[in-house]
Structure formats: C-alpha cells, structure tokens
C-alpha cells in the first residue's frame, strides 16, 4: 500500500505500509501491519544530458531516519528511481531508543510503468552490522486499482 501527495515543483510526500494477510482468505483482508515508513522525494537540479538526480528522506518507526541519494531514469513508459544510503557516508541518524543492530547500507529501486494496468515494482536491499553483505530485503509489485 503506497500513497503519495505532491506539493509540486519536483517533490512529493511518500507513505508506505505493508500488511500481513491471511493466505487462506480469498479476499486477502489486512490482518496486521508489518512495516511502515514515510518520507519525501526531491528531484534535484541536474545538468542537461545527465540522469535526473534524486534525494529521498525516510523516517522509520524503529528510530532511524535515512537520507538516500540516486537517480531517476526514463525509458518509454517506464521510470526507474534507484537510491542508496550508507552509514559510512553518514546517511542514517539513530534515535536514543533504537535497538543494537546498526544499518550499514540500504538500497531501493522503484520501477513505475504507465502500461495498462499501471504498476509500481520495488526492491530493497539491506546490510546490517550482523550481515556479511547486502542482502535482498524485500520485493513487491503493486497494481493500481481505481
């Protein structure tokens, strides 16, 4: 479940909520929330001929805020936003009540297609101090419903 609101001028607010559903339920009704995050995407001034630069700020309920940077590319009806944040670059801020595990790297790729039915695919990668390398964290495909 993703929602966005756009104040215009190259930025929009973002909210994502994932839910646990009962696989035996044909209607796939929401049972319990599993993760939520909110933030803002900003398109940055970019020299002509270069991929569009993007910054995104995210707030996580477990006490971490994140600044991700990357690009927006377009190919026909497809748009792809690729983002990354790294602890080595100081792109995570931890609250005082945050757990012991530390995020070292987080990557995101959002792929939007205008083809019918329009869809949003996203993939996230995560590496914490308890992981030897960046691992696939989650992958999802959403289809617009009216």
N, C-alpha and C positions, 0 to 999 in steps of 0.2 A: 504494500500500500504506500504510494508516494503521492505527495501533493506539493504544489509549488504556487507561489504568488510572485508576480513580477512588478516591482516598483518602476521598471523600465530602465533605460539608459545603461544597459549592459549588466544588470544584476537581477537575481531572483532568489527568493527565500525557498528553502527546501526542508521538507519533513518526511522522514521515512519511518514506518512502523512495520515490524514483522510480527506474525501471529502463529501460534501453534493451532492446528486444526485437527479434528478427529478424522483420521483416514477412512473410517467406516461410514462417515456421514457423507451422503451423496451431495448435499448442498455445500459441503466444506465450510461450515459455520466456524467463526473465530471462537477459540476456546480460551486462550490466554495470550497476553503479549509476551514476546520473547526478546525483542530489542527495539530501541527507538533512538533516533538521532535527528538533530535539527541543525540548520546552518544557512549559509548564504554563498552563492556562486557569484563571482565577479569576472566579467571579461575585461582584460587589461589592454591599454594601448599597445599595439603591436605593429612593427614596421611592415609595410606592404610586401607581399610575397612570402612572408613567414607564417607558420601555423599560428592561429589565434591563441594568445596566452590567457590562462585562466588561474584565478586563485579561488579557493573554497575554504570556508571556515566552518568547522563542525563542533557541536557540543554533544558529549556523550553522558548519559546519566550515571555512569560509574566513576565520574570525577575527572575526566580527561577532556581537554579541548585540543583541537587539531587544526593546523594550517597546512593545507595541501596545495601544491602548485603543479601546473601541467599545461596541456594544450587542448584545443577544440579543433577537430578537422572535419571537413565535409567532403562527401563523395556521393554525388547524385542525391538520392533521397535519404541517405544515411549520414548521421552526425555522430562523432565519437569524441567523448571527453575522457582524457587519460590524466590521472592525478597521482601524486605520490607525496608522502610525508615521511620524514626521517628524524629520529631522536638525535642523531649525530649533527643535524642541521638546526636543532632546537625548535622543531615544528610541533612538539607536544608540550602541553602545560598540564601538570598534575595537581589536583586538589589535595588538601591535607588528609582527607579521609579515603584516598584512593588505595586500593589493595597493593600487595607487594610486587606483583608482576608488572614489568615495565614494557610498554610497546616500543620496539626498536624501529619498525618500518610498517607502513600501511599503504597499500596501493588500491586504486579504484579505476575501473573502466566502465563508463556508461555508453551504451550504443543505442541511439534512437533512430527509428525508421518511420518515415511517413507512409510507407506502403500500407495498403489495407490488409488486415487491420493494423493500425499503428501500434508499435510495441517499443518497450524500453527493456534492454538487457543490461544487467550489471554484474560485474565480477569484482571481488575484493580479495586482496592478499594481505596476510598478516605475519609478522615476525615479532615475537616477544623475547625477553631475555631467557625464557625457558625453551626456546625453539632454535635449532641449529641453522635454519634458513627460512626464507619467505615461503609460506605455505598458502595454498588456496584456502580462503576463509569461507566464502560463500559465493553462490552464483544463482541468479534468478532471472526470469523473463516475465514481464508484465505486459498485458494486452489491454488497451483502452476499452472500457465499457461505458456506454452512454447512460 
